[in-house]
Every structure is written in structure tokens, then in C-alpha cells.
Amino acid sequence: MAELEREFGSHTSASVAGWKHTVSYGEFIAWTHATAFMNANRDTEAHPDPVELPTPWPDKQAVDVTPEERARLRADLEARSAFAH
């Protein structure tokens, strides 16, 4: 079961992560590479907003977090982070 949860392409992994569908490692790497390439080479004057290719995870707007909860979560993350400023 643990191995199925770690494997990107399994429905178990997608369900646990809250993804809309499964993706393989290759698809994930291709998405990462394409997004990075498009953003690095776009005309920032003509297209000031970064390119966001479709993803299997929910859209950022779908997350329902209050400003107070976000502040509490950010403080908790900063307290535990190995990359603290």
C-alpha cells in the first residue's frame, strides 16, 4: 500500500494527494520542463503573467483558507522550516 501511495501513476497516490487524475513521473517532469521553458522564454512585456499549464491538482482558487488560518499556517511552517531566513 505504501508503494502505491508513493507511485505518481497510481490512483491511490492521486486520491491521497487530491489530484483530478493520475500522472506518470515522465508526465510530471515534462510539465515542469515545459512550464519552466515557456516562462523563461516568454516576452514579459507582451505576457507579464507567468504561463500556468493545466495540472492534475486543484486550481489555486479552489483552496478555501481564511486569512487568519493562512497566517497561522505560515507561522507554523516558518517555525518548522529548515530553510528559515
C-alpha beads as a LAMMPS data file, in Angstrom:
LAMMPS data file: protein, C-alpha beads

85 atoms
84 bonds

1 atom types
1 bond types

-500.0 500.0 xlo xhi
-500.0 500.0 ylo yhi
-500.0 500.0 zlo zhi

Masses

1 110.0

Atoms # bond

1 1 1 0.000 0.000 0.000
2 1 1 2.830 2.398 0.838
3 1 1 4.429 1.747 -2.547
4 1 1 1.151 2.513 -4.352
5 1 1 0.889 5.770 -2.419
6 1 1 4.399 6.840 -3.499
7 1 1 3.886 6.000 -7.185
8 1 1 2.624 9.043 -9.137
9 1 1 0.770 6.888 -11.664
10 1 1 -1.395 5.052 -9.135
11 1 1 -4.974 6.000 -8.402
12 1 1 -4.163 5.601 -4.696
13 1 1 -1.491 8.300 -4.911
14 1 1 -3.764 10.617 -6.894
15 1 1 -6.606 10.127 -4.431
16 1 1 -4.422 10.769 -1.370
17 1 1 -2.971 13.915 -2.989
18 1 1 -6.418 15.153 -4.039
19 1 1 -5.495 15.150 -7.744
20 1 1 -8.091 15.106 -10.519
21 1 1 -6.272 12.260 -12.331
22 1 1 -3.052 10.258 -12.249
23 1 1 0.216 11.301 -13.890
24 1 1 3.429 9.421 -14.511
25 1 1 6.849 10.689 -13.456
26 1 1 7.564 11.414 -17.112
27 1 1 4.399 13.496 -17.483
28 1 1 5.197 15.410 -14.319
29 1 1 8.777 16.129 -15.439
30 1 1 7.553 17.121 -18.923
31 1 1 5.013 19.519 -17.334
32 1 1 7.739 21.007 -15.099
33 1 1 10.152 21.406 -18.011
34 1 1 7.554 22.883 -20.385
35 1 1 6.316 25.369 -17.782
36 1 1 9.856 26.471 -16.905
37 1 1 10.882 26.767 -20.570
38 1 1 7.789 28.759 -21.549
39 1 1 8.190 31.156 -18.634
40 1 1 11.922 31.621 -19.170
41 1 1 11.424 32.432 -22.857
42 1 1 8.182 34.426 -22.874
43 1 1 8.039 38.111 -23.781
44 1 1 7.357 39.585 -20.338
45 1 1 6.167 42.880 -21.820
46 1 1 3.549 41.204 -24.022
47 1 1 2.746 38.475 -21.450
48 1 1 3.512 39.784 -17.952
49 1 1 1.743 36.929 -16.138
50 1 1 3.561 33.586 -15.870
51 1 1 2.325 30.699 -18.022
52 1 1 0.382 28.137 -15.986
53 1 1 -0.143 24.880 -17.842
54 1 1 -3.015 22.602 -16.725
55 1 1 -2.235 20.417 -13.719
56 1 1 -3.930 17.412 -12.097
57 1 1 -4.165 19.162 -8.740
58 1 1 -6.939 21.619 -7.901
59 1 1 -6.648 25.228 -9.015
60 1 1 -5.227 27.712 -6.522
61 1 1 -8.582 29.478 -6.354
62 1 1 -10.258 26.264 -5.182
63 1 1 -8.369 26.338 -1.855
64 1 1 -10.573 27.628 0.947
65 1 1 -8.324 29.125 3.645
66 1 1 -9.188 32.161 5.736
67 1 1 -6.558 34.920 6.117
68 1 1 -6.242 34.072 9.829
69 1 1 -5.723 30.374 9.097
70 1 1 -3.190 31.215 6.370
71 1 1 -1.221 33.389 8.837
72 1 1 -1.277 30.603 11.441
73 1 1 -0.159 28.005 8.875
74 1 1 2.609 30.281 7.577
75 1 1 3.894 30.879 11.135
76 1 1 3.814 27.125 11.807
77 1 1 5.709 26.426 8.574
78 1 1 8.346 29.050 9.331
79 1 1 8.804 27.669 12.844
80 1 1 9.454 24.169 11.459
81 1 1 11.294 25.057 8.247
82 1 1 14.894 24.010 7.703
83 1 1 15.138 26.956 5.299
84 1 1 14.263 29.708 7.796
85 1 1 15.529 33.157 6.905

Bonds

1 1 1 2
2 1 2 3
3 1 3 4
4 1 4 5
5 1 5 6
6 1 6 7
7 1 7 8
8 1 8 9
9 1 9 10
10 1 10 11
11 1 11 12
12 1 12 13
13 1 13 14
14 1 14 15
15 1 15 16
16 1 16 17
17 1 17 18
18 1 18 19
19 1 19 20
20 1 20 21
21 1 21 22
22 1 22 23
23 1 23 24
24 1 24 25
25 1 25 26
26 1 26 27
27 1 27 28
28 1 28 29
29 1 29 30
30 1 30 31
31 1 31 32
32 1 32 33
33 1 33 34
34 1 34 35
35 1 35 36
36 1 36 37
37 1 37 38
38 1 38 39
39 1 39 40
40 1 40 41
41 1 41 42
42 1 42 43
43 1 43 44
44 1 44 45
45 1 45 46
46 1 46 47
47 1 47 48
48 1 48 49
49 1 49 50
50 1 50 51
51 1 51 52
52 1 52 53
53 1 53 54
54 1 54 55
55 1 55 56
56 1 56 57
57 1 57 58
58 1 58 59
59 1 59 60
60 1 60 61
61 1 61 62
62 1 62 63
63 1 63 64
64 1 64 65
65 1 65 66
66 1 66 67
67 1 67 68
68 1 68 69
69 1 69 70
70 1 70 71
71 1 71 72
72 1 72 73
73 1 73 74
74 1 74 75
75 1 75 76
76 1 76 77
77 1 77 78
78 1 78 79
79 1 79 80
80 1 80 81
81 1 81 82
82 1 82 83
83 1 83 84
84 1 84 85
